Amino acid sequence: MKPRILLLALLACATPAYSTDGSVITSDEASRALRDGLYQGTRASLSRLGRENGYFGNPRVKIGLPKNFARAEGVLRSLGLGKEVDDLILAMNRTAEAAVPEVSDLMQQAVRRLSIDDAKALLAAGDGATTAWFRKNTEAQFDEKLAPLVHAAAERGDLVRAYNAMAGKLALLARIKSDRATVEDYVDHRALDGFYTLLAEEEHSIRMRRPGGKVFGMPN
């Protein structure tokens, strides 16, 4: 993400704000600036996640085993089944990486719904407000669109094979049963969590870098 873009956008919502030639920035201009900044930030987060190792290589968002599987992980590894465990973990992350870029259009729609009043409220509310706004306004749509994409990515990739290899052993050795749809739903929700985690980090970083005055010619 380009931190200065979103920083300028956030500061543009303050009142009064001035351009570098001394003219007052209008509410419409401030709104457009914030929308542009948020659009850049969300696209950057999706871009980071939607590539190889976007999830798998980032410990903050890496998708681990579902809880019912994780309970048996130690037993499985002790029985020499570590490769099957690792294959399933990798497959879940690869599935998320393949599916997430396909929902970027929802971001554009969400940004367009941002009013100038929303923008001012986000600025005043402080760290985490922007991420909370996006979660409130996009999570349901994300979930609805992402679920079939995760299913399709699971079919194309290794998740189906890895899950089938693991599920039989879990049922046999640990009496743990699950169905593939449950695992795909788990990947869907963890993929969403990963996106909002990165967006929160982007927002926090930008707010921490906020200088004490001169952006857009704003007075101290």
PAZAPA-4460 file (N, C-alpha, C; in steps of 0.05 Angstrom, whole numbers, plus 32768, in hexadecimal, padded with zeros to 4 digits):
% residues 220
    n_x    n_y    n_z   ca_x   ca_y   ca_z    c_x    c_y    c_z   seq   type   mol
   8011   7FE8   8000   8000   8000   8000   8011   8019   8000     1      M     A
   8008   802F   7FF5   8016   8048   7FF5   800D   8058   800D     2      K     A
   801B   8058   8023   8012   8065   803B   800B   8083   8037     3      P     A
   801A   8091   8027   8016   80AE   8025   7FFB   80B3   8018     4      R     A
   7FF2   80A2   8005   7FD9   80A6   7FF8   7FC2   80A6   800C     5      I     A
   7FC1   8092   801D   7FAB   8090   8030   7FAE   80A4   8046     6      L     A
   7FC7   80AB   804D   7FCB   80BF   8062   7FC0   80DA   8058     7      L     A
   7FC7   80E1   8040   7FBC   80FA   8035   7F9E   80FA   8034     8      L     A
   7F93   80E3   802C   7F76   80E1   802B   7F69   80E5   8046     9      A     A
   7F74   80D8   805A   7F69   80DB   8075   7F6A   80F7   807F    10      L     A
   7F81   8104   807B   7F85   811F   8084   7F73   8132   8074    11      L     A
   7F6D   812B   805C   7F5C   813D   804B   7F40   8140   8056    12      A     A
   7F38   812E   8068   7F1D   812F   8073   7F1C   8142   808B    13      C     A
   7F33   814B   8095   7F32   815E   80AB   7F27   8179   80A2    14      A     A
   7F1D   8189   80B4   7F12   81A3   80AE   7F1E   81B8   80C0    15      T     A
   7F29   81CF   80B4   7F2C   81D3   8097   7F44   81C5   808C    16      P     A
   7F45   81C0   8072   7F5D   81B5   8065   7F62   81C5   804C    17      A     A
   7F7B   81C8   8045   7F83   81D9   802F   7F95   81CA   801C    18      Y     A
   7F93   81D1   8002   7FA5   81C6   7FEE   7FBF   81D5   7FF0    19      S     A
   7FD3   81CC   7FE2   7FED   81D9   7FE4   7FED   81F5   7FD9    20      T     A
   7FD9   81FE   7FC9   7FD8   821A   7FC0   7FC7   822B   7FD2    21      D     A
   7FBE   8220   7FE9   7FB0   8230   7FFD   7F92   822F   7FFA    22      G     A
   7F87   8222   7FE5   7F6A   8221   7FE2   7F5E   820B   7FF4    23      S     A
   7F46   8210   7FFD   7F39   81FD   800F   7F30   81E5   7FFF    24      V     A
   7F35   81CD   800B   7F2D   81B4   7FFE   7F10   81B0   8005    25      I     A
   7EFF   81AB   7FF1   7EE3   81A8   7FF5   7EDD   818C   8001    26      T     A
   7EC4   8189   800B   7EBC   816F   8016   7EBD   815A   8000    27      S     A
   7EB4   8161   7FE8   7EB5   814E   7FD2   7ED1   8145   7FCC    28      D     A
   7EE4   8158   7FCC   7F00   8151   7FC6   7F0B   8140   7FDD    29      E     A
   7F04   8146   7FF5   7F0E   8136   800C   7F02   811A   800A    30      A     A
   7EE9   8118   8003   7EDC   80FE   8001   7EE9   80ED   7FEB    31      S     A
   7EEF   80FA   7FD4   7EFC   80EB   7FBF   7F18   80E3   7FC7    32      R     A
   7F26   80F4   7FD6   7F41   80ED   7FDE   7F41   80D5   7FF1    33      A     A
   7F2E   80D5   8004   7F2C   80BE   8016   7F25   80A5   8007    34      L     A
   7F12   80A6   7FF5   7F0A   808F   7FE5   7F22   8084   7FD5    35      R     A
   7F31   8096   7FC9   7F48   808D   7FBA   7F5D   807F   7FCC    36      D     A
   7F61   808B   7FE4   7F74   807F   7FF6   7F6B   8064   8000    37      G     A
   7F51   8061   8007   7F47   8048   8010   7F47   8033   7FFA    38      L     A
   7F41   803C   7FE2   7F42   8029   7FCC   7F5E   801E   7FC8    39      Y     A
   7F72   8030   7FC9   7F8E   8028   7FC6   7F96   8014   7FDC    40      Q     A
   7F8D   801B   7FF5   7F95   800A   800C   7F89   7FEE   800B    41      G     A
   7F6F   7FED   8003   7F62   7FD2   8002   7F6D   7FC2   7FEB    42      T     A
   7F72   7FCF   7FD5   7F7E   7FC0   7FBE   7F99   7FB6   7FC5    43      R     A
   7FA9   7FC6   7FD4   7FC3   7FBD   7FDB   7FC2   7FA5   7FEE    44      A     A
   7FAF   7FA5   8001   7FAC   7F8F   8013   7FA4   7F75   8004    45      S     A
   7F91   7F78   7FF2   7F89   7F61   7FE2   7F9F   7F57   7FD0    46      L     A
   7FAF   7F69   7FC6   7FC5   7F61   7FB5   7FDA   7F52   7FC5    47      S     A
   7FE0   7F5A   7FDD   7FF3   7F4C   7FEE   7FEA   7F30   7FF4    48      R     A
   7FD0   7F2D   7FF8   7FC5   7F12   8000   7FC1   7F00   7FE8    49      L     A
   7FBA   7F0C   7FD1   7FB3   7EFC   7FBA   7FCA   7EF4   7FA8    50      G     A
   7FE0   7EED   7FB4   7FF7   7EE3   7FA5   8003   7ECC   7FB5    51      R     A
   8015   7EBE   7FA8   8021   7EA7   7FB5   802E   7EAF   7FCF    52      E     A
   8027   7EA1   7FE5   8031   7EA6   8000   8025   7EBF   800C    53      N     A
   8011   7ECB   8000   8003   7EE2   800C   7FF8   7EDB   8027    54      G     A
   7FEC   7EC4   8029   7FE3   7EBA   8043   7FF8   7EA7   8050    55      Y     A
   8001   7E94   8040   8012   7E7F   804C   802D   7E8B   8056    56      F     A
   8037   7EA0   804A   8051   7EAB   8052   804F   7EC1   8066    57      G     A
   8037   7EC7   806F   8033   7EDD   8083   8027   7ED1   809C    58      N     A
   8037   7ECF   80B1   802D   7EC2   80CA   8015   7ED0   80D7    59      P     A
   8011   7EEA   80D0   7FFB   7EF8   80DC   7FE0   7EF0   80D0    60      R     A
   7FE0   7EE5   80B8   7FC7   7EDD   80AA   7FC7   7EC0   80A1    61      V     A
   7FDD   7EB2   80A5   7FDF   7E97   809C   7FC8   7E86   80A8    62      K     A
   7FBC   7E76   8097   7FA6   7E65   809F   7FB0   7E4A   80A9    63      I     A
   7FAB   7E45   80C2   7FB2   7E2C   80CE   7F9C   7E18   80CD    64      G     A
   7F9F   7E01   80DA   7F8B   7DEC   80D9   7F72   7DF5   80E8    65      L     A
   7F5A   7DED   80DF   7F42   7DF1   80EF   7F45   7DE5   810B    66      P     A
   7F36   7DF0   811E   7F39   7DE7   8139   7F36   7DC9   813D    67      K     A
   7F22   7DBD   812F   7F1E   7DA0   8134   7F35   7D90   8129    68      N     A
   7F42   7D9A   8113   7F5A   7D8C   8108   7F72   7D92   811A    69      F     A
   7F74   7DAB   8123   7F8C   7DB3   8132   7F8F   7DA3   814C    70      A     A
   7F79   7D9A   8157   7F7B   7D8A   8170   7F8A   7D70   816B    71      R     A
   7F8A   7D66   8153   7F97   7D4C   814D   7FB2   7D50   813F    72      A     A
   7FBA   7D69   813B   7FD2   7D6E   812B   7FEB   7D60   8138    73      E     A
   7FEE   7D63   8152   8005   7D56   815F   8005   7D38   815B    74      G     A
   7FEE   7D2B   815D   7FEC   7D0E   815A   7FF4   7D07   813D    75      V     A
   7FE9   7D15   812A   7FEE   7D0F   810E   800C   7D12   8108    76      L     A
   8018   7D27   8112   8035   7D2B   810C   8045   7D15   811A    77      R     A
   803D   7D0D   8132   804C   7CF8   8140   804A   7CDE   8132    78      S     A
   8036   7CDA   8122   8032   7CC1   8113   803E   7CC3   80F6    79      L     A
   804E   7CD8   80F2   805B   7CDA   80D8   8049   7CE6   80C2    80      G     A
   8034   7CF4   80CA   8021   7CFF   80B6   8024   7D1D   80B4    81      L     A
   803C   7D27   80BA   8041   7D44   80B8   803D   7D4F   809D    82      G     A
   8045   7D40   8088   8042   7D49   806D   8025   7D4E   8066    83      K     A
   8013   7D3D   806F   7FF7   7D40   8069   7FEC   7D59   8077    84      E     A
   7FF6   7D5E   8090   7FEE   7D76   809E   7FF7   7D8F   808F    85      V     A
   8011   7D8F   8088   801C   7DA6   807A   800F   7DAA   805F    86      D     A
   8008   7D95   8051   7FFB   7D97   8037   7FE0   7DA5   803A    87      D     A
   7FD1   7D9E   804E   7FB7   7DAA   8052   7FB9   7DC8   8059    88      L     A
   7FCC   7DCE   806B   7FD0   7DEA   8072   7FD8   7DFA   8059    89      I     A
   7FEA   7DF0   8049   7FF3   7DFF   8031   7FDB   7E02   801E    90      L     A
   7FCC   7DEC   801B   7FB5   7DED   8008   7FA0   7E01   8010    91      A     A
   7F9B   7E04   802A   7F87   7E17   8034   7F91   7E34   802E    92      M     A
   7FAA   7E39   8032   7FB5   7E53   802D   7FB6   7E5A   800F    93      N     A
   7FBD   7E46   7FFF   7FBD   7E4A   7FE2   7FA1   7E4F   7FD7    94      R     A
   7F8D   7E42   7FE3   7F72   7E47   7FDB   7F69   7E63   7FE1    95      T     A
   7F70   7E6D   7FF8   7F6A   7E89   7FFF   7F78   7E9C   7FEC    96      A     A
   7F91   7E97   7FE7   7FA1   7EA9   7FD5   7F95   7EAA   7FB9    97      E     A
   7F89   7E94   7FB0   7F7D   7E93   7F95   7F62   7EA1   7F95    98      A     A
   7F54   7EA0   7FAB   7F38   7EAA   7FAB   7F36   7EC8   7FB1    99      A     A
   7F46   7ED2   7FC3   7F43   7EEE   7FCD   7F44   7F03   7FB7   100      V     A
   7F56   7F02   7FA3   7F56   7F18   7F8F   7F3C   7F1C   7F80   101      P     A
   7F2B   7F07   7F80   7F13   7F09   7F70   7EFD   7F1A   7F7D   102      E     A
   7F02   7F24   7F95   7EED   7F34   7FA3   7EF5   7F52   7FA3   103      V     A
   7F09   7F59   7F94   7F12   7F75   7F95   7EFD   7F89   7F8B   104      S     A
   7EEA   7F80   7F7A   7ED6   7F92   7F70   7EC3   7F9B   7F87   105      D     A
   7EC0   7F8A   7F9B   7EAF   7F92   7FB2   7EBB   7FA9   7FC1   106      L     A
   7ED5   7FAB   7FC1   7EE2   7FC1   7FCF   7EDB   7FDC   7FC1   107      M     A
   7EDC   7FDC   7FA7   7ED5   7FF4   7F98   7EB8   7FFD   7F9F   108      Q     A
   7EA6   7FEA   7FA0   7E8B   7FF0   7FA6   7E88   7FFB   7FC2   109      Q     A
   7E97   7FF0   7FD5   7E95   7FF9   7FF1   7EA0   8016   7FF4   110      A     A
   7EB6   801B   7FE6   7EC2   8035   7FE7   7EAF   804B   7FDC   111      V     A
   7EA1   8043   7FC7   7E8E   8056   7FBB   7E77   805D   7FCE   112      R     A
   7E71   804C   7FE1   7E5C   8051   7FF4   7E65   8064   800B   113      R     A
   7E7F   806A   800C   7E89   807B   8021   7E81   8098   801D   114      L     A
   7E72   80A3   802F   7E6A   80BF   802D   7E7E   80D1   803B   115      S     A
   7E7C   80EB   8037   7E8E   80FE   8044   7E8A   80FD   8062   116      I     A
   7E71   80F8   806B   7E6C   80F5   8088   7E7A   80DD   8093   117      D     A
   7E79   80C7   8084   7E87   80AE   808C   7EA5   80B4   808E   118      D     A
   7EB0   80C3   807B   7ECC   80C9   807A   7ED5   80D9   8093   119      A     A
   7EC5   80ED   809A   7ECB   80FD   80B1   7EC9   80ED   80CB   120      K     A
   7EB5   80DB   80CC   7EB2   80CA   80E4   7ECA   80B7   80E7   121      A     A
   7ED3   80AC   80D1   7EEA   809A   80D1   7F03   80A8   80DB   122      L     A
   7F07   80C0   80D2   7F1E   80CF   80DA   7F1D   80D5   80F8   123      L     A
   7F06   80DC   8102   7F03   80E4   811E   7F04   80CB   8131   124      A     A
   7EFB   80B4   8127   7EF8   809C   8138   7F13   8090   813F   125      A     A
   7F28   8096   8130   7F43   808C   8137   7F4A   8071   812B   126      G     A
   7F60   8066   8135   7F6C   804E   812A   7F58   8037   812A   127      D     A
   7F56   8029   8114   7F45   8012   8112   7F29   8018   8107   128      G     A
   7F22   8032   8105   7F08   8039   80FD   7F03   8033   80DF   129      A     A
   7F17   8037   80CF   7F14   8032   80B2   7F10   8014   80AD   130      T     A
   7F21   8004   80BB   7F1E   7FE7   80B8   7F03   7FDD   80C2   131      T     A
   7EFA   7FE8   80D8   7EE0   7FE0   80E3   7EC9   7FE8   80CF   132      A     A
   7ECC   7FFF   80C3   7EB8   8007   80AF   7EB7   7FF4   8097   133      W     A
   7ECF   7FED   808E   7ED0   7FDA   8077   7EC5   7FBF   807F   134      F     A
   7ECC   7FB6   8097   7EC1   7F9B   809F   7EA3   7F9C   80A0   135      R     A
   7E98   7FB1   80AC   7E7B   7FB3   80AE   7E6E   7FB4   8093   136      K     A
   7E7A   7FC2   8080   7E6D   7FC7   8066   7E75   7FB3   8050   137      N     A
   7E87   7FA1   8055   7E90   7F8F   8040   7E90   7F71   8048   138      T     A
   7E90   7F6B   8062   7E95   7F4F   8069   7E7F   7F3C   805F   139      E     A
   7E66   7F45   8061   7E50   7F33   8058   7E52   7F2E   803A   140      A     A
   7E58   7F44   802B   7E5A   7F41   800E   7E73   7F30   8007   141      Q     A
   7E89   7F35   8015   7EA1   7F25   8011   7E9B   7F08   8015   142      F     A
   7E8F   7F02   802B   7E89   7EE6   8032   7E78   7ED8   801D   143      D     A
   7E64   7EE6   8014   7E52   7EDB   7FFF   7E60   7ED6   7FE5   144      E     A
   7E72   7EE8   7FDD   7E80   7EE4   7FC4   7E98   7ED2   7FC6   145      K     A
   7EA5   7ED3   7FDD   7EBE   7EC4   7FE0   7EB9   7EA6   7FE3   146      L     A
   7EA3   7E9E   7FF0   7E9E   7E82   7FF5   7E9F   7E71   7FDC   147      A     A
   7E90   7E78   7FC6   7E92   7E67   7FAE   7EAE   7E68   7FA1   148      P     A
   7EBC   7E7F   7FA4   7ED7   7E81   7F99   7EEA   7E6F   7FA8   149      L     A
   7EE7   7E6D   7FC2   7EF7   7E5A   7FD1   7EF1   7E3D   7FC9   150      V     A
   7ED8   7E37   7FC5   7ED1   7E1C   7FBC   7EDD   7E16   7FA1   151      H     A
   7EDC   7E29   7F8E   7EE8   7E25   7F73   7F06   7E22   7F75   152      A     A
   7F13   7E33   7F86   7F30   7E31   7F89   7F38   7E16   7F96   153      A     A
   7F27   7E0D   7FA8   7F2C   7DF3   7FB5   7F2B   7DDC   7FA0   154      A     A
   7F19   7DDE   7F8E   7F16   7DCA   7F79   7F2E   7DCA   7F66   155      E     A
   7F37   7DE3   7F5F   7F4D   7DE5   7F4C   7F68   7DDE   7F59   156      R     A
   7F6B   7DE4   7F72   7F84   7DE0   7F80   7F86   7DC6   7F8E   157      G     A
   7F96   7DC6   7FA4   7F9C   7DAD   7FB3   7F8B   7DAA   7FCC   158      D     A
   7F78   7DBC   7FD1   7F6A   7DBA   7FEA   7F59   7DA1   7FEC   159      L     A
   7F4B   7D9A   7FD7   7F3A   7D82   7FD7   7F4B   7D69   7FDC   160      V     A
   7F61   7D67   7FCE   7F72   7D4F   7FD2   7F7E   7D4F   7FEE   161      R     A
   7F87   7D66   7FF7   7F94   7D67   8011   7F80   7D62   8027   162      A     A
   7F68   7D6D   8024   7F53   7D68   8038   7F4B   7D4A   8039   163      Y     A
   7F47   7D3F   8021   7F3F   7D22   8021   7F55   7D11   802E   164      N     A
   7F6E   7D17   8029   7F84   7D08   8035   7F84   7D0A   8053   165      A     A
   7F7D   7D22   805D   7F7E   7D26   807A   7F65   7D1C   8088   166      M     A
   7F4E   7D20   807B   7F34   7D1A   8088   7F32   7CFD   8090   167      A     A
   7F3B   7CEB   807D   7F39   7CCF   8083   7F4A   7CC7   809B   168      G     A
   7F62   7CD2   809C   7F74   7CCB   80B2   7F69   7CD7   80CD   169      K     A
   7F5E   7CEE   80CC   7F52   7CFA   80E4   7F3C   7CE9   80EF   170      L     A
   7F2B   7CE0   80DD   7F14   7CD0   80E5   7F1E   7CB5   80F0   171      A     A
   7F33   7CAA   80E4   7F3C   7C90   80ED   7F4C   7C91   8107   172      L     A
   7F5E   7CA5   8108   7F71   7CA6   811F   7F66   7CB6   8137   173      L     A
   7F57   7CCA   8132   7F4F   7CDC   8147   7F31   7CDE   814A   174      A     A
   7F22   7CCF   813B   7F05   7CD0   813B   7EFA   7CEC   8137   175      R     A
   7F08   7CFC   8127   7F00   7D17   8120   7EF4   7D17   8104   176      I     A
   7EDC   7D20   8102   7ECF   7D21   80E8   7EC9   7D3E   80E0   177      K     A
   7ECC   7D43   80C7   7EC5   7D5D   80BC   7EBD   7D59   809F   178      S     A
   7EB2   7D6E   8093   7EAD   7D6C   8076   7EBB   7D82   8068   179      D     A
   7EBF   7D7E   804E   7ECF   7D91   803F   7EC3   7DAD   803F   180      R     A
   7EA8   7DAE   803E   7E9B   7DC8   803D   7EA1   7DD8   8056   181      A     A
   7EA4   7DCB   806D   7EAB   7DD8   8086   7EC7   7DE4   8084   182      T     A
   7EDA   7DD5   8078   7EF5   7DDF   8075   7EF6   7DF7   8062   183      V     A
   7EE7   7DF5   804C   7EE6   7E0B   8039   7EDA   7E24   8046   184      E     A
   7EC5   7E21   8056   7EB9   7E37   8064   7ECD   7E44   8078   185      D     A
   7EDD   7E33   8084   7EF2   7E3C   8097   7F07   7E4D   8087   186      Y     A
   7F0F   7E44   8070   7F22   7E52   805F   7F16   7E6D   8057   187      V     A
   7EFD   7E6D   8050   7EEF   7E86   8048   7EF1   7E9A   805F   188      D     A
   7EEA   7E93   8077   7EE9   7EA6   808D   7F05   7EAE   8095   189      H     A
   7F18   7E9C   8094   7F34   7EA4   809B   7F40   7EB6   8086   190      R     A
   7F38   7EB2   806D   7F41   7EC4   8058   7F37   7EE0   805C   191      A     A
   7F1E   7EE3   8064   7F13   7EFD   806B   7F21   7F0A   8083   192      L     A
   7F26   7EFA   8097   7F34   7F04   80AF   7F50   7F0F   80A7   193      D     A
   7F5D   7F00   8095   7F78   7F09   808D   7F77   7F24   807F   194      G     A
   7F63   7F28   806E   7F61   7F41   8060   7F5D   7F58   8074   195      F     A
   7F4A   7F55   8086   7F45   7F6B   8099   7F5D   7F6F   80AC   196      Y     A
   7F6C   7F5A   80B2   7F84   7F5D   80C2   7F98   7F6F   80B4   197      T     A
   7F9D   7F69   809A   7FB0   7F7A   808C   7FA6   7F96   8088   198      L     A
   7F8D   7F9A   8084   7F82   7FB5   8081   7F85   7FC5   809B   199      L     A
   7F81   7FB7   80B1   7F85   7FC5   80CB   7FA2   7FCD   80CF   200      A     A
   7FB4   7FBC   80C7   7FD1   7FC2   80C9   7FD8   7FDA   80B7   201      E     A
   7FCD   7FDB   809F   7FD1   7FF1   808D   7FC7   800B   8099   202      E     A
   7FAF   800A   80A4   7FA3   8022   80B0   7FB4   802B   80C8   203      E     A
   7FBC   8019   80D9   7FCC   8020   80F1   7FE6   802D   80E9   204      H     A
   7FF3   8021   80D5   800D   802C   80CC   800A   8049   80C1   205      S     A
   7FF5   804D   80B2   7FF0   8068   80A7   7FEA   807C   80BD   206      I     A
   7FDA   8075   80D0   7FD4   8088   80E5   7FEC   808E   80F6   207      R     A
   7FFD   807A   80FB   8015   807E   810B   8029   8091   80FD   208      M     A
   8028   8092   80E2   803A   80A3   80D4   802F   80BF   80CF   209      R     A
   8017   80C4   80D9   800A   80DE   80D4   801B   80F5   80E0   210      R     A
   8024   8107   80CF   8034   811D   80D9   8023   8133   80E7   211      P     A
   8030   8146   80F3   8021   815A   8102   801B   8173   80F3   212      G     A
   8015   8172   80DA   800B   818A   80CF   8009   818F   80B1   213      G     A
   801E   818E   80A2   801F   819C   8089   8012   818F   8070   214      K     A
   8006   8178   8073   7FFA   816B   805C   7FE3   817C   8051   215      V     A
   7FE2   817F   8037   7FCE   818F   802A   7FCF   81AC   8034   216      F     A
   7FE7   81B4   803E   7FE9   81D0   8048   7FD9   81D5   8060   217      G     A
   7FD2   81C0   806F   7FC2   81C4   8087   7FD1   81D3   809D   218      M     A
   7FC4   81E5   80AA   7FD2   81F4   80C0   7FD8   81E3   80D8   219      P     A
   7FED   81E8   80E7   7FF3   81D9   80FF   7FDD   81DF   8114   220      N     A
***
